[in-house]
Amino acid sequence: MSAGVLEEAIKKAAIAWVSVGDGPAYGLWCMPVENSLAVVSGPGEQFAPGLAQAERAVMRLRGDHGGLIVQADAVVSRVLPGSPEWDEIAPQLATKRLNASGTADDLVTRWVETGCALVRLTPADDSAIGSPDLPAESAAAPPRDTPARVETRRPFRLHRVRKR
């Protein structure tokens, strides 16, 4: 697979499907930074179990048509608050955060206070698998159990509805 496809997918990425170990893949909003992706997770932010402590993860990126075009192993490196890298990436990532209350500086301050993890996903060398080599079957998983799913009763109808 061409490294150019991976680079272009990273440049255009707004969401990436990231899985840690044998766990399920989670759709995470992200921001391209050079040849890697920056992702924030933690309290009050997106749910990415194990990503902050992981050394490696698998990231799946989509193309312009919305389908999977590349999958790659990624080296996970945590960006620590106060570092020059944090001072460069965190404010940019905060401006990309949709529906955030307050300014970007307030959001960055909240990330530090609540212990959110800012990680950088950098593709490992020669680990990318492109469209021709991806499996043909769907990678869709059945829905996970959640307490949010409840049985609902049928809607009330005043008059009988005829079937056609």
C-alpha positions in Angstrom: 0.0 0.0 0.0 1.2 3.5 -0.8 2.2 5.7 2.2 0.5 8.6 0.4 -2.9 7.1 0.9 -2.3 6.9 4.7 -1.0 10.4 4.8 -3.9 11.8 2.9 -6.4 9.9 5.1 -4.7 11.4 8.2 -4.8 14.9 6.7 -8.6 14.7 6.0 -9.5 12.8 9.2 -12.2 14.3 11.4 -13.1 10.9 13.0 -11.1 7.7 13.4 -12.2 4.3 14.6 -9.6 3.4 17.3 -9.3 0.1 19.2 -6.9 -0.8 22.0 -5.9 -4.5 22.3 -8.7 -6.8 21.6 -11.3 -4.3 22.6 -14.0 -2.8 20.4 -13.3 0.1 18.1 -14.7 3.5 19.2 -15.4 6.3 16.8 -13.3 9.3 18.1 -13.2 12.8 16.8 -9.6 13.8 16.1 -7.4 16.4 14.6 -4.5 15.9 12.2 -1.1 17.0 13.5 1.8 16.6 11.1 1.7 12.8 10.2 -0.4 11.8 13.3 -3.8 12.3 14.9 -4.4 14.1 18.2 -7.3 12.7 20.4 -8.6 13.9 23.7 -10.5 11.6 26.1 -11.5 11.5 29.7 -14.1 13.0 32.1 -16.5 15.2 30.2 -15.0 14.2 26.9 -15.2 11.2 24.6 -15.0 7.7 25.9 -11.8 5.8 24.9 -11.1 3.1 27.5 -7.5 2.2 27.8 -6.2 4.6 25.2 -4.4 6.9 27.6 -2.4 3.9 29.1 -1.8 2.1 25.8 1.4 1.9 23.9 -0.2 0.8 20.7 -3.6 0.9 19.1 -5.2 0.2 15.7 -6.7 3.1 13.8 -9.1 2.8 10.9 -9.7 5.8 8.7 -12.4 6.5 6.1 -12.2 8.0 2.7 -14.2 10.7 0.9 -17.0 8.3 0.3 -17.3 7.4 4.0 -16.1 3.9 3.7 -13.0 2.4 5.3 -9.9 2.9 3.1 -6.9 2.3 5.4 -6.2 0.5 8.7 -2.9 1.0 10.5 -1.2 0.1 13.8 -0.4 3.3 15.7 2.1 4.2 18.4 0.3 6.0 21.2 2.2 8.8 23.0 0.6 10.9 25.7 1.1 14.6 25.6 1.6 16.0 29.1 0.2 19.4 30.2 2.8 22.1 30.4 5.0 20.5 27.6 5.8 22.5 24.5 3.8 19.9 22.5 0.8 20.4 24.8 1.0 24.2 24.4 1.0 23.8 20.6 -1.7 21.1 20.2 -4.2 21.5 23.0 -5.4 25.0 22.0 -5.8 24.0 18.4 -7.7 20.9 19.4 -9.9 22.9 21.7 -11.0 25.2 18.9 -12.1 22.1 16.9 -14.2 20.8 19.8 -17.9 21.2 18.8 -20.5 22.3 21.3 -18.0 23.2 24.0 -19.1 25.6 26.7 -16.7 28.5 27.2 -13.6 29.6 25.3 -10.8 27.4 24.0 -8.6 28.5 26.9 -11.3 27.5 29.4 -11.6 24.1 27.7 -7.9 23.5 27.9 -7.9 24.5 31.6 -10.7 22.1 32.2 -8.8 19.3 30.5 -5.9 19.8 32.8 -8.0 20.1 36.0 -10.1 17.0 35.3 -7.2 14.8 34.1 -8.2 14.4 30.5 -5.7 12.6 28.3 -4.4 14.1 25.1 -2.7 11.4 23.0 -1.0 11.4 19.7 -1.5 8.4 17.4 1.4 8.0 15.0 1.2 5.3 12.4 3.8 2.5 12.9 6.1 1.9 9.9 4.8 -0.4 7.2 1.7 -1.4 9.2 -0.9 0.2 6.9 -3.4 -2.0 5.1 -5.1 -0.4 2.1 -8.4 -1.0 0.5 -7.4 -3.9 -1.8 -6.0 -5.8 1.2 -8.9 -5.1 3.7 -11.3 -7.9 4.4 -14.4 -8.0 2.1 -16.8 -8.8 4.9 -18.3 -6.1 7.1 -16.4 -5.1 10.2 -19.7 -4.1 11.9 -20.2 -5.4 15.4 -23.5 -6.1 17.0 -24.6 -3.4 19.4 -23.1 -3.6 22.9 -25.4 -4.0 25.9 -26.3 -0.7 27.5 -28.8 0.4 30.1 -29.9 3.2 27.7 -31.8 0.7 25.6 -35.3 0.1 27.0 -38.4 -1.5 25.6 -41.0 1.0 24.6 -44.6 0.4 24.3 -46.4 0.8 21.0 -47.7 4.3 20.2 -51.4 5.1 21.0 -53.7 5.1 18.0 -57.2 6.7 18.3 -58.5 5.0 15.1 -57.6 1.7 13.6 -54.9 1.9 11.0 -55.5 -0.2 7.9 -52.7 -2.3 6.4 -52.3 -1.8 2.7 
